[in-house]
């Protein structure tokens, strides 16, 4: 009986030691957080909670803006109206378009304004399963993603949209009076905004691919000419069939790729310097 008690005491000591080691590893960032230990049902419950918060945030902003839906559509249509002839105007070919087009735009604007909160909720769900070192990289990536998405949408509205509309209306035959349907114009503009908003995320994607070890900076530099050709090919597919919008997308895609490659080089160089310094400190201490 006493032997059994001694064995049990020894097992308890081992368990306590392993528990303390786990806590120390978690504090030092050597192991995953609590997300990795959760069962799949708790993962789904946690994901559902974040999705509900996202939907509530978008709904609140939508309800605050729905009273200004017509003003929002007027703001969106200003670049087109400014290019139309004097005797031309926008039209509604569907009886519900006058109501649904501004509402669709308001939903998009609500999601657009809630984007920082949406990305924060995504970050809150993923962060508990990241290493401490990965969290330091993820926070700047998250902030830069928000900024670049907003920059892409702003670039498409203030620069690209006006040039594309001017190009199409300028080439209209003399016997044709341009009268664009409000629903078609909304779909065209939202597609343009999403394309440029996602395209401006290229530096973040490039940086993540390099840091994850999927590609290297050297391989990207060797394939630069093919990447440039690919940028023009993608731009020709996703943009309207005109040379203006293709150039206005392809050139920023190339420049943003170069920016992501440059940032990856700087980050890799800083990590190597930090590893070298820590290695020298270890040798000096030994």
C-alpha positions in Angstrom: 0.0 0.0 0.0 2.8 2.4 0.8 4.5 1.5 -2.4 1.4 2.4 -4.4 1.3 5.7 -2.6 4.9 6.4 -3.4 4.3 5.6 -7.1 1.2 7.8 -7.2 3.1 10.7 -5.6 5.9 10.3 -8.2 3.3 10.4 -11.1 1.8 13.5 -9.7 5.2 15.1 -9.5 5.8 14.2 -13.2 2.4 15.6 -14.2 3.1 18.8 -12.3 6.5 19.1 -14.0 5.0 18.6 -17.4 2.3 21.2 -16.7 4.8 23.8 -15.6 6.9 23.2 -18.7 3.9 23.6 -20.9 3.1 26.9 -19.3 6.7 28.1 -19.7 6.7 27.1 -23.4 3.4 28.9 -24.0 4.8 32.0 -22.4 7.9 31.9 -24.5 5.9 31.4 -27.7 7.4 27.9 -28.5 4.0 26.2 -28.7 0.6 26.9 -30.2 -2.0 28.7 -28.2 -5.3 27.4 -26.9 -6.8 27.2 -30.4 -4.7 24.2 -31.3 -6.1 22.3 -28.2 -9.7 23.0 -28.9 -12.0 20.3 -30.5 -13.6 20.9 -33.8 -17.0 21.7 -32.3 -15.5 24.5 -30.2 -13.7 25.8 -33.3 -17.1 26.0 -35.1 -18.8 27.7 -32.1 -16.0 30.2 -31.9 -16.1 30.9 -35.7 -19.9 31.3 -35.5 -19.5 33.9 -32.7 -17.1 36.0 -34.8 -19.3 35.7 -37.9 -22.3 36.9 -35.9 -20.3 39.9 -34.7 -19.3 40.7 -38.3 -22.9 40.5 -39.5 -24.1 42.7 -36.6 -21.4 45.3 -37.4 -22.3 45.4 -41.1 -26.0 45.6 -40.2 -25.6 48.5 -37.8 -23.6 50.5 -40.4 -26.1 49.6 -43.1 -29.1 50.8 -41.0 -27.2 54.0 -40.3 -26.6 54.6 -44.0 -29.8 53.3 -45.6 -31.4 56.7 -45.2 -28.6 58.2 -47.4 -28.7 55.4 -50.1 -29.8 57.8 -52.9 -27.1 60.3 -52.0 -24.5 57.4 -52.0 -25.6 56.4 -55.5 -25.5 60.0 -56.7 -21.9 60.1 -55.4 -21.1 56.9 -57.3 -22.7 58.1 -60.5 -21.1 61.5 -60.6 -18.1 60.3 -62.7 -20.5 58.9 -65.3 -22.9 61.8 -65.3 -20.0 64.2 -65.8 -19.1 62.3 -69.0 -22.6 62.0 -70.5 -23.8 64.4 -73.2 -26.2 67.2 -72.2 -29.3 65.4 -73.6 -28.4 62.1 -72.0 -29.1 60.6 -68.6 -29.1 57.4 -66.7 -32.1 55.0 -67.0 -33.7 52.2 -65.0 -34.8 49.3 -67.2 -36.2 47.3 -64.3 -39.0 48.7 -62.1 -37.1 47.5 -59.0 -33.8 49.0 -60.0 -34.6 52.5 -58.6 -34.9 50.9 -55.1 -32.5 47.9 -55.3 -29.5 49.6 -56.8 -29.0 52.1 -54.0 -29.6 49.4 -51.4 -27.0 47.1 -53.0 -24.5 50.0 -53.0 -25.3 50.8 -49.3 -24.6 47.2 -48.3 -21.3 47.4 -50.1 -20.4 50.6 -48.4 -21.4 49.2 -45.0 -19.1 46.2 -45.6 -16.4 48.5 -46.9 -16.5 50.7 -43.8 -16.7 47.7 -41.5 -13.6 46.1 -43.1 -11.2 46.9 -40.2 -13.6 45.3 -37.7 -14.1 42.3 -40.0 -10.4 41.8 -40.3 -10.1 42.2 -36.6 -12.6 39.5 -36.0 -10.8 37.2 -38.4 -7.5 38.0 -36.5 -9.1 37.3 -33.2 -10.2 33.8 -34.4 -6.8 33.0 -35.9 -4.4 34.7 -33.4 -4.9 32.1 -30.6 -3.4 29.4 -32.8 -0.3 31.4 -33.9 3.1 31.3 -32.4 4.4 34.4 -30.7 6.8 35.2 -33.5 4.0 34.8 -36.1 1.8 37.3 -34.1 4.5 40.0 -34.4 4.4 39.6 -38.2 0.7 39.2 -38.5 -0.3 42.5 -36.9 1.6 44.7 -39.4 0.3 42.4 -42.2 -3.3 43.0 -41.0 -2.9 46.7 -40.8 -1.2 47.0 -44.2 -4.0 44.8 -45.7 -6.6 47.2 -44.5 -4.7 50.2 -45.8 -3.9 48.7 -49.2 -7.6 47.6 -49.8 -8.8 51.1 -49.1 -6.0 52.5 -51.3 -7.1 50.2 -54.2 -10.7 51.2 -54.0 -9.8 54.9 -53.8 -7.5 54.6 -56.8 -10.2 52.9 -58.9 -12.8 55.5 -58.0 -10.7 58.7 -58.4 -8.3 57.6 -61.2 -9.5 54.5 -63.1 -13.3 55.0 -63.2 -13.2 58.4 -64.8 -10.6 57.4 -67.4 -12.5 54.2 -68.4 -15.9 56.0 -68.6 -14.4 58.7 -70.8 -12.8 56.1 -73.1 -16.1 54.3 -73.6 -18.3 57.4 -74.1 -15.7 59.0 -76.5 -15.9 56.0 -78.8 -19.7 55.9 -78.9 -21.1 56.3 -82.5 -22.7 59.7 -83.3 -26.1 58.1 -83.9 -26.1 56.6 -80.4 -26.9 58.5 -77.2 -25.3 56.8 -74.1 -27.9 56.0 -71.5 -26.6 53.5 -69.0 -28.8 51.4 -66.8 -28.3 52.2 -63.1 -28.1 48.5 -62.2 -25.5 47.7 -64.9 -23.4 50.7 -63.9 -23.5 49.6 -60.3 -22.3 46.1 -61.1 -19.6 47.6 -63.3 -18.3 50.0 -60.7 -18.4 47.4 -57.8 -16.5 44.9 -59.9 -13.9 47.5 -60.7 -13.6 48.4 -57.0 -13.2 44.8 -55.9 -10.6 44.1 -58.6 -8.4 47.0 -57.6 -9.0 46.5 -53.9 -7.8 42.9 -54.1 -5.0 43.7 -56.5 -3.5 46.2 -54.1 -3.0 43.2 -51.7 -0.2 41.9 -53.9 2.6 43.1 -51.6 1.0 41.3 -48.6 0.5 38.1 -50.6 4.1 38.2 -51.9 5.5 38.8 -48.5 3.4 35.9 -47.0 4.5 33.5 -49.7 8.1 34.3 -49.1 7.9 34.2 -45.3 6.1 30.8 -45.5 8.9 29.4 -47.6 6.6 28.6 -50.6 8.7 30.7 -52.8 12.1 32.6 -52.4 13.1 36.1 -53.3 15.7 34.7 -55.8 13.1 32.6 -57.6 10.8 35.6 -57.9 13.6 37.7 -59.3 14.5 35.0 -61.8 10.9 34.9 -63.0 10.3 38.6 -63.0 9.7 38.9 -66.7 7.1 36.1 -66.6 5.4 37.8 -63.7 5.2 41.1 -65.5 3.6 39.4 -68.5 1.2 37.6 -66.2 0.2 41.0 -64.7 -0.8 42.3 -68.1 -2.6 39.0 -68.9 -4.6 39.1 -65.7 -5.4 42.8 -66.2 -6.6 42.1 -69.7 -9.0 39.4 -68.3 -10.5 41.1 -65.2 -10.8 44.6 -66.5 -13.2 46.0 -69.1 -12.1 45.5 -72.8 -10.1 48.7 -73.1 -6.4 49.5 -73.0 -6.8 52.3 -70.4 -8.1 50.1 -67.6 -5.7 47.3 -68.5 -2.7 49.6 -68.2 -4.0 51.2 -65.0 -4.3 47.8 -63.4 -1.2 46.0 -64.9 1.3 48.7 -64.0 0.2 49.0 -60.3 0.2 45.2 -60.1 3.8 45.1 -61.2 4.9 48.0 -58.9 3.1 46.4 -56.0 4.8 43.1 -56.6 8.2 44.9 -56.6 7.2 46.5 -53.3 6.3 43.2 -51.7 9.6 41.7 -52.9 11.6 44.6 -51.5 9.8 44.4 -48.1 10.5 40.6 -48.0 14.2 41.2 -48.6 14.3 43.8 -45.8 12.5 41.5 -43.4 14.7 38.5 -44.2 17.9 40.6 -43.8 16.7 42.0 -40.4 15.9 38.4 -39.2 19.4 37.2 -40.3 21.0 40.1 -38.4 18.9 39.3 -35.3 19.9 35.6 -35.5 23.5 36.5 -36.0 23.4 38.8 -32.9 21.7 36.2 -30.8 24.2 33.6 -31.9 27.1 35.8 -30.9 25.5 36.4 -27.6 25.1 32.7 -27.0 28.7 32.0 -27.9 29.9 34.8 -25.6 27.8 33.5 -22.7 29.2 30.0 -23.1 
